[in-house]
């Protein structure tokens, strides 16, 4: 079973929809990478940034209302195409 299938099963088992879901990503502290992550979300998302101590990485936390587990998986799949991204 792949990671997305496992996550979908967990989300469907434990959540009622719609819900506010919190995404966390770490990317290199490069404006283009940050912009790509922010583009995963719509204007209603609340997005926070936190720089690492070294300043080489940015932690991005985004909270957005999601309609289904499939919508959450879709965000993670789109994020996986961003080079050097870590999803938490």
The first five atom37 places (N, CA, C, CB, O) and aatype in JSON, in Angstrom:
{
  "aatype": [20, 20, 20, 20, 20, 20, 20, 20, 20, 20, 20, 20, 20, 20, 20, 20, 20, 20, 20, 20, 20, 20, 20, 20, 20, 20, 20, 20, 20, 20, 20, 20, 20, 20, 20, 20, 20, 20, 20, 20, 20, 20, 20, 20, 20, 20, 20, 20, 20, 20, 20, 20, 20, 20, 20, 20, 20, 20, 20, 20, 20, 20, 20, 20, 20, 20, 20, 20, 20, 20, 20, 20, 20, 20, 20, 20, 20, 20, 20, 20, 20, 20, 20, 20, 20, 20, 20, 20],
  "atom_mask": [
    [1, 1, 1, 1, 1],
    [1, 1, 1, 1, 1],
    [1, 1, 1, 1, 1],
    [1, 1, 1, 1, 1],
    [1, 1, 1, 1, 1],
    [1, 1, 1, 1, 1],
    [1, 1, 1, 1, 1],
    [1, 1, 1, 1, 1],
    [1, 1, 1, 1, 1],
    [1, 1, 1, 1, 1],
    [1, 1, 1, 1, 1],
    [1, 1, 1, 1, 1],
    [1, 1, 1, 1, 1],
    [1, 1, 1, 1, 1],
    [1, 1, 1, 1, 1],
    [1, 1, 1, 1, 1],
    [1, 1, 1, 1, 1],
    [1, 1, 1, 1, 1],
    [1, 1, 1, 1, 1],
    [1, 1, 1, 1, 1],
    [1, 1, 1, 1, 1],
    [1, 1, 1, 1, 1],
    [1, 1, 1, 1, 1],
    [1, 1, 1, 1, 1],
    [1, 1, 1, 1, 1],
    [1, 1, 1, 1, 1],
    [1, 1, 1, 1, 1],
    [1, 1, 1, 1, 1],
    [1, 1, 1, 1, 1],
    [1, 1, 1, 1, 1],
    [1, 1, 1, 1, 1],
    [1, 1, 1, 1, 1],
    [1, 1, 1, 1, 1],
    [1, 1, 1, 1, 1],
    [1, 1, 1, 1, 1],
    [1, 1, 1, 1, 1],
    [1, 1, 1, 1, 1],
    [1, 1, 1, 1, 1],
    [1, 1, 1, 1, 1],
    [1, 1, 1, 1, 1],
    [1, 1, 1, 1, 1],
    [1, 1, 1, 1, 1],
    [1, 1, 1, 1, 1],
    [1, 1, 1, 1, 1],
    [1, 1, 1, 1, 1],
    [1, 1, 1, 1, 1],
    [1, 1, 1, 1, 1],
    [1, 1, 1, 1, 1],
    [1, 1, 1, 1, 1],
    [1, 1, 1, 1, 1],
    [1, 1, 1, 1, 1],
    [1, 1, 1, 1, 1],
    [1, 1, 1, 1, 1],
    [1, 1, 1, 1, 1],
    [1, 1, 1, 1, 1],
    [1, 1, 1, 1, 1],
    [1, 1, 1, 1, 1],
    [1, 1, 1, 1, 1],
    [1, 1, 1, 1, 1],
    [1, 1, 1, 1, 1],
    [1, 1, 1, 1, 1],
    [1, 1, 1, 1, 1],
    [1, 1, 1, 1, 1],
    [1, 1, 1, 1, 1],
    [1, 1, 1, 1, 1],
    [1, 1, 1, 1, 1],
    [1, 1, 1, 1, 1],
    [1, 1, 1, 1, 1],
    [1, 1, 1, 1, 1],
    [1, 1, 1, 1, 1],
    [1, 1, 1, 1, 1],
    [1, 1, 1, 1, 1],
    [1, 1, 1, 1, 1],
    [1, 1, 1, 1, 1],
    [1, 1, 1, 1, 1],
    [1, 1, 1, 1, 1],
    [1, 1, 1, 1, 1],
    [1, 1, 1, 1, 1],
    [1, 1, 1, 1, 1],
    [1, 1, 1, 1, 1],
    [1, 1, 1, 1, 1],
    [1, 1, 1, 1, 1],
    [1, 1, 1, 1, 1],
    [1, 1, 1, 1, 1],
    [1, 1, 1, 1, 1],
    [1, 1, 1, 1, 1],
    [1, 1, 1, 1, 1],
    [1, 1, 1, 1, 1]
  ],
  "atom_positions": [
    [[0.85, -1.18, 0.0], [0.0, 0.0, 0.0], [0.89, 1.24, 0.0], [-0.96, 0.0, 1.23], [1.8, 1.35, 0.82]],
    [[0.62, 2.17, -0.92], [1.46, 3.37, -0.97], [1.07, 4.36, 0.13], [1.35, 4.03, -2.35], [0.04, 4.21, 0.78]],
    [[1.9, 5.37, 0.31], [1.71, 6.36, 1.36], [0.37, 7.09, 1.22], [2.84, 7.37, 1.34], [-0.32, 7.31, 2.22]],
    [[0.01, 7.46, 0.01], [-1.23, 8.21, -0.2], [-2.46, 7.36, 0.12], [-1.3, 8.71, -1.63], [-3.43, 7.87, 0.68]],
    [[-2.43, 6.1, -0.23], [-3.56, 5.21, 0.06], [-3.72, 5.05, 1.57], [-3.36, 3.83, -0.61], [-4.83, 5.09, 2.09]],
    [[-2.62, 4.88, 2.25], [-2.64, 4.74, 3.71], [-3.16, 6.01, 4.37], [-1.23, 4.4, 4.23], [-3.99, 5.94, 5.28]],
    [[-2.68, 7.17, 3.92], [-3.14, 8.43, 4.48], [-4.63, 8.63, 4.23], [-2.34, 9.6, 3.89], [-5.35, 9.06, 5.12]],
    [[-5.09, 8.33, 3.03], [-6.51, 8.48, 2.7], [-7.37, 7.63, 3.62], [-6.76, 8.09, 1.24], [-8.41, 8.1, 4.09]],
    [[-6.96, 6.4, 3.86], [-7.73, 5.52, 4.76], [-7.78, 6.11, 6.17], [-7.1, 4.1, 4.8], [-8.84, 6.09, 6.81]],
    [[-6.66, 6.62, 6.66], [-6.63, 7.21, 8.0], [-7.52, 8.45, 8.07], [-5.2, 7.58, 8.4], [-8.26, 8.62, 9.04]],
    [[-7.46, 9.29, 7.07], [-8.28, 10.5, 7.06], [-9.77, 10.15, 7.0], [-7.91, 11.39, 5.87], [-10.57, 10.74, 7.73]],
    [[-10.13, 9.21, 6.16], [-11.53, 8.82, 6.03], [-12.07, 8.17, 7.31], [-11.71, 7.87, 4.87], [-13.25, 8.3, 7.62]],
    [[-11.21, 7.48, 8.03], [-11.63, 6.79, 9.24], [-11.81, 7.74, 10.43], [-10.63, 5.73, 9.6], [-12.61, 7.47, 11.32]],
    [[-11.08, 8.84, 10.44], [-11.04, 9.67, 11.64], [-11.61, 11.08, 11.5], [-9.65, 9.78, 12.09], [-11.59, 11.83, 12.47]],
    [[-12.09, 11.46, 10.36], [-12.48, 12.84, 10.13], [-13.9, 12.96, 9.6], [-11.52, 13.5, 9.18], [-14.41, 12.08, 8.91]],
    [[-14.51, 14.09, 9.94], [-15.79, 14.46, 9.36], [-15.53, 15.65, 8.45], [-16.87, 14.8, 10.46], [-14.73, 16.52, 8.78]],
    [[-16.2, 15.68, 7.32], [-15.91, 16.67, 6.28], [-17.02, 17.69, 6.18], [-15.7, 15.99, 4.92], [-18.17, 17.36, 6.47]],
    [[-16.71, 18.91, 5.76], [-15.38, 19.5, 5.56], [-14.69, 19.77, 6.89], [-15.49, 20.81, 4.76], [-15.33, 19.77, 7.94]],
    [[-13.39, 19.99, 6.84], [-12.61, 20.28, 8.04], [-11.43, 21.16, 7.69], [-12.14, 18.98, 8.72], [-11.0, 21.23, 6.53]],
    [[-10.9, 21.83, 8.7], [-9.69, 22.62, 8.51], [-8.51, 21.69, 8.73], [-9.64, 23.86, 9.48], [-8.36, 21.1, 9.8]],
    [[-7.67, 21.56, 7.71], [-6.53, 20.65, 7.76], [-5.25, 21.47, 7.79], [-6.53, 19.68, 6.54], [-5.13, 22.5, 7.11]],
    [[-4.29, 21.01, 8.57], [-3.0, 21.71, 8.68], [-1.93, 20.93, 7.9], [-2.59, 21.88, 10.17], [-1.66, 19.76, 8.2]],
    [[-1.35, 21.59, 6.93], [-0.25, 21.05, 6.14], [1.05, 21.66, 6.64], [-0.45, 21.33, 4.62], [1.09, 22.84, 7.0]],
    [[2.12, 20.86, 6.66], [3.44, 21.38, 7.04], [4.45, 20.89, 6.01], [3.84, 20.92, 8.49], [4.52, 19.71, 5.67]],
    [[5.24, 21.84, 5.53], [6.28, 21.55, 4.56], [7.55, 22.27, 4.95], [5.84, 21.95, 3.13], [7.51, 23.31, 5.6]],
    [[8.68, 21.7, 4.55], [9.98, 22.36, 4.7], [10.6, 22.43, 3.31], [10.92, 21.6, 5.72], [10.65, 21.43, 2.58]],
    [[11.07, 23.63, 2.95], [11.71, 23.83, 1.65], [12.96, 24.67, 1.85], [10.74, 24.5, 0.64], [13.09, 25.36, 2.86]],
    [[13.89, 24.61, 0.88], [15.02, 25.52, 0.93], [14.52, 26.97, 0.94], [15.98, 25.28, -0.28], [13.48, 27.28, 0.36]],
    [[15.25, 27.84, 1.6], [14.85, 29.24, 1.73], [15.11, 29.99, 0.42], [15.61, 29.92, 2.9], [15.97, 30.86, 0.34]],
    [[14.34, 29.61, -0.59], [14.43, 30.22, -1.91], [13.04, 30.72, -2.27], [14.98, 29.21, -2.99], [12.05, 29.99, -2.13]],
    [[12.95, 31.94, -2.74], [11.65, 32.56, -3.01], [10.8, 31.73, -3.98], [11.84, 33.96, -3.57], [9.58, 31.64, -3.8]],
    [[11.41, 31.13, -4.99], [10.63, 30.35, -5.95], [10.02, 29.11, -5.3], [11.5, 29.94, -7.13], [8.89, 28.73, -5.61]],
    [[10.76, 28.47, -4.41], [10.23, 27.28, -3.71], [9.08, 27.67, -2.78], [11.35, 26.57, -2.9], [8.06, 26.99, -2.71]],
    [[9.26, 28.77, -2.06], [8.22, 29.25, -1.15], [6.96, 29.58, -1.94], [8.71, 30.5, -0.36], [5.85, 29.24, -1.53]],
    [[7.12, 30.25, -3.08], [5.98, 30.61, -3.92], [5.25, 29.38, -4.45], [6.44, 31.49, -5.1], [4.02, 29.37, -4.54]],
    [[6.0, 28.35, -4.81], [5.37, 27.11, -5.3], [4.53, 26.45, -4.21], [6.44, 26.13, -5.8], [3.44, 25.94, -4.48]],
    [[5.03, 26.45, -2.99], [4.26, 25.86, -1.88], [3.02, 26.7, -1.62], [5.14, 25.76, -0.6], [1.93, 26.16, -1.46]],
    [[3.16, 28.01, -1.57], [2.01, 28.87, -1.31], [0.95, 28.72, -2.4], [2.45, 30.32, -1.22], [-0.24, 28.86, -2.12]],
    [[1.37, 28.44, -3.62], [0.43, 28.28, -4.74], [-0.41, 27.01, -4.63], [1.19, 28.27, -6.05], [-1.39, 26.85, -5.36]],
    [[-0.05, 26.12, -3.73], [-0.85, 24.91, -3.51], [-2.19, 25.22, -2.85], [-0.08, 23.92, -2.65], [-3.1, 24.4, -2.86]],
    [[-2.31, 26.42, -2.27], [-3.47, 26.78, -1.46], [-4.2, 27.97, -2.05], [-3.04, 27.09, -0.03], [-3.63, 28.75, -2.81]],
    [[-5.48, 28.1, -1.69], [-6.24, 29.23, -2.21], [-6.13, 30.43, -1.27], [-7.71, 28.85, -2.4], [-5.43, 30.37, -0.26]],
    [[-6.81, 31.5, -1.61], [-6.72, 32.75, -0.84], [-7.29, 32.64, 0.57], [-7.42, 33.84, -1.58], [-7.01, 33.5, 1.4]],
    [[-8.08, 31.62, 0.84], [-8.68, 31.45, 2.17], [-7.75, 30.74, 3.15], [-9.97, 30.69, 2.05], [-8.07, 30.64, 4.34]],
    [[-6.64, 30.25, 2.67], [-5.7, 29.53, 3.55], [-4.96, 30.52, 4.44], [-4.69, 28.69, 2.71], [-4.67, 31.65, 4.04]],
    [[-4.65, 30.06, 5.65], [-3.79, 30.8, 6.56], [-2.41, 30.17, 6.47], [-4.34, 30.79, 8.05], [-2.26, 28.97, 6.72]],
    [[-1.41, 30.97, 6.11], [-0.08, 30.43, 5.87], [0.93, 31.13, 6.78], [0.32, 30.6, 4.39], [0.97, 32.36, 6.86]],
    [[1.74, 30.31, 7.45], [2.79, 30.81, 8.34], [4.14, 30.32, 7.85], [2.55, 30.35, 9.81], [4.26, 29.23, 7.3]],
    [[5.17, 31.15, 8.05], [6.55, 30.79, 7.69], [7.41, 30.85, 8.94], [7.11, 31.73, 6.58], [7.21, 31.7, 9.81]],
    [[8.37, 29.95, 9.01], [9.36, 30.01, 10.09], [10.7, 29.61, 9.51], [8.96, 29.08, 11.3], [10.85, 28.54, 8.93]],
    [[11.66, 30.49, 9.67], [13.0, 30.25, 9.14], [13.78, 29.35, 10.09], [13.74, 31.58, 8.93], [13.65, 29.46, 11.31]],
    [[14.6, 28.47, 9.52], [15.47, 27.63, 10.35], [16.56, 28.49, 10.98], [16.1, 26.48, 9.51], [16.81, 29.61, 10.53]],
    [[17.19, 27.97, 12.01], [18.28, 28.72, 12.67], [19.38, 29.12, 11.7], [18.87, 27.9, 13.81], [19.92, 30.22, 11.78]],
    [[19.69, 28.22, 10.81], [20.77, 28.49, 9.85], [20.31, 29.42, 8.72], [21.28, 27.18, 9.26], [21.14, 29.99, 8.02]],
    [[19.0, 29.57, 8.55], [18.46, 30.4, 7.48], [18.43, 29.71, 6.13], [19.26, 31.64, 7.37], [18.07, 30.33, 5.13]],
    [[18.79, 28.44, 6.1], [18.83, 27.71, 4.83], [17.47, 27.13, 4.44], [19.84, 26.6, 4.91], [17.25, 26.83, 3.26]],
    [[16.57, 26.98, 5.41], [15.28, 26.35, 5.15], [14.15, 27.19, 5.73], [15.23, 24.94, 5.73], [14.34, 27.98, 6.65]],
    [[12.96, 26.98, 5.16], [11.75, 27.63, 5.65], [10.73, 26.54, 5.93], [11.2, 28.68, 4.62], [10.5, 25.66, 5.1]],
    [[10.13, 26.61, 7.1], [9.01, 25.74, 7.44], [7.74, 26.51, 7.08], [9.04, 25.33, 8.97], [7.56, 27.66, 7.48]],
    [[6.87, 25.87, 6.31], [5.62, 26.5, 5.9], [4.47, 25.68, 6.46], [5.53, 26.62, 4.34], [4.35, 24.49, 6.18]],
    [[3.63, 26.34, 7.23], [2.43, 25.71, 7.78], [1.24, 26.4, 7.14], [2.37, 25.82, 9.35], [1.14, 27.63, 7.15]],
    [[0.34, 25.62, 6.58], [-0.85, 26.17, 5.94], [-2.08, 25.47, 6.5], [-0.79, 26.02, 4.39], [-2.12, 24.25, 6.6]],
    [[-3.07, 26.27, 6.88], [-4.34, 25.74, 7.35], [-5.41, 26.15, 6.34], [-4.7, 26.25, 8.79], [-5.56, 27.32, 6.01]],
    [[-6.14, 25.14, 5.86], [-7.17, 25.41, 4.86], [-8.32, 24.44, 5.05], [-6.6, 25.31, 3.44], [-8.12, 23.28, 5.4]],
    [[-9.53, 24.92, 4.8], [-10.69, 24.04, 4.87], [-10.68, 23.13, 3.64], [-12.02, 24.85, 4.95], [-10.56, 23.59, 2.51]],
    [[-10.8, 21.85, 3.91], [-10.76, 20.85, 2.84], [-12.1, 20.11, 2.82], [-9.57, 19.86, 3.04], [-12.69, 19.85, 3.87]],
    [[-12.56, 19.78, 1.63], [-13.86, 19.14, 1.47], [-13.82, 17.62, 1.62], [-14.43, 19.49, 0.13], [-14.83, 17.0, 1.95]],
    [[-12.65, 17.02, 1.37], [-12.56, 15.56, 1.42], [-11.1, 15.13, 1.57], [-13.18, 14.93, 0.15], [-10.18, 15.92, 1.4]],
    [[-10.93, 13.86, 1.89], [-9.58, 13.31, 1.97], [-8.9, 13.35, 0.6], [-9.61, 11.87, 2.5], [-7.68, 13.51, 0.51]],
    [[-9.67, 13.21, -0.45], [-9.11, 13.27, -1.81], [-8.51, 14.63, -2.1], [-10.18, 12.94, -2.85], [-7.49, 14.73, -2.78]],
    [[-9.12, 15.69, -1.58], [-8.58, 17.04, -1.77], [-7.23, 17.19, -1.07], [-9.57, 18.1, -1.25], [-6.32, 17.83, -1.59]],
    [[-7.12, 16.6, 0.1], [-5.85, 16.64, 0.85], [-4.77, 15.88, 0.1], [-6.04, 16.04, 2.28], [-3.65, 16.36, -0.05]],
    [[-5.1, 14.7, -0.38], [-4.14, 13.89, -1.14], [-3.7, 14.64, -2.4], [-4.77, 12.52, -1.53], [-2.53, 14.59, -2.78]],
    [[-4.63, 15.34, -3.03], [-4.31, 16.11, -4.24], [-3.24, 17.17, -3.94], [-5.59, 16.79, -4.81], [-2.32, 17.36, -4.73]],
    [[-3.36, 17.85, -2.81], [-2.36, 18.86, -2.42], [-1.0, 18.18, -2.23], [-2.8, 19.6, -1.11], [0.01, 18.67, -2.73]],
    [[-0.98, 17.07, -1.51], [0.3, 16.37, -1.28], [0.92, 15.88, -2.59], [0.09, 15.19, -0.32], [2.14, 15.94, -2.75]],
    [[0.11, 15.4, -3.52], [0.65, 14.94, -4.8], [1.23, 16.1, -5.59], [-0.45, 14.25, -5.62], [2.29, 15.97, -6.2]],
    [[0.55, 17.24, -5.59], [1.08, 18.42, -6.28], [2.37, 18.88, -5.61], [0.05, 19.57, -6.29], [3.32, 19.26, -6.29]],
    [[2.4, 18.84, -4.28], [3.6, 19.26, -3.55], [4.79, 18.36, -3.85], [3.33, 19.27, -2.04], [5.93, 18.82, -3.87]],
    [[4.54, 17.09, -4.09], [5.64, 16.14, -4.33], [6.42, 16.48, -5.59], [5.1, 14.72, -4.43], [7.54, 15.98, -5.77]],
    [[5.88, 17.3, -6.46], [6.6, 17.69, -7.68], [7.57, 18.85, -7.43], [5.61, 18.08, -8.77], [8.35, 19.2, -8.31]],
    [[7.53, 19.44, -6.22], [8.43, 20.55, -5.89], [9.77, 19.97, -5.41], [7.79, 21.48, -4.8], [9.82, 19.19, -4.46]],
    [[10.82, 20.37, -6.08], [12.15, 19.84, -5.77], [12.58, 20.19, -4.35], [13.17, 20.37, -6.77], [12.42, 21.33, -3.9]],
    [[13.12, 19.19, -3.64], [13.67, 19.34, -2.29], [12.65, 19.68, -1.21], [14.71, 20.39, -2.31], [13.01, 20.22, -0.17]],
    [[11.39, 19.37, -1.44], [10.36, 19.61, -0.44], [10.28, 18.43, 0.52], [8.99, 19.86, -1.11], [10.46, 17.28, 0.12]],
    [[10.01, 18.72, 1.78], [9.76, 17.68, 2.78], [8.37, 17.95, 3.33], [10.87, 17.69, 3.93], [8.08, 19.04, 3.81]],
    [[7.51, 16.95, 3.27], [6.16, 17.07, 3.84], [6.18, 16.41, 5.21], [5.07, 16.42, 2.89], [6.69, 15.3, 5.37]],
    [[5.61, 17.09, 6.17], [5.58, 16.55, 7.53], [4.17, 16.1, 7.88], [6.07, 17.59, 8.56], [3.93, 15.61, 8.98]]
  ]
}
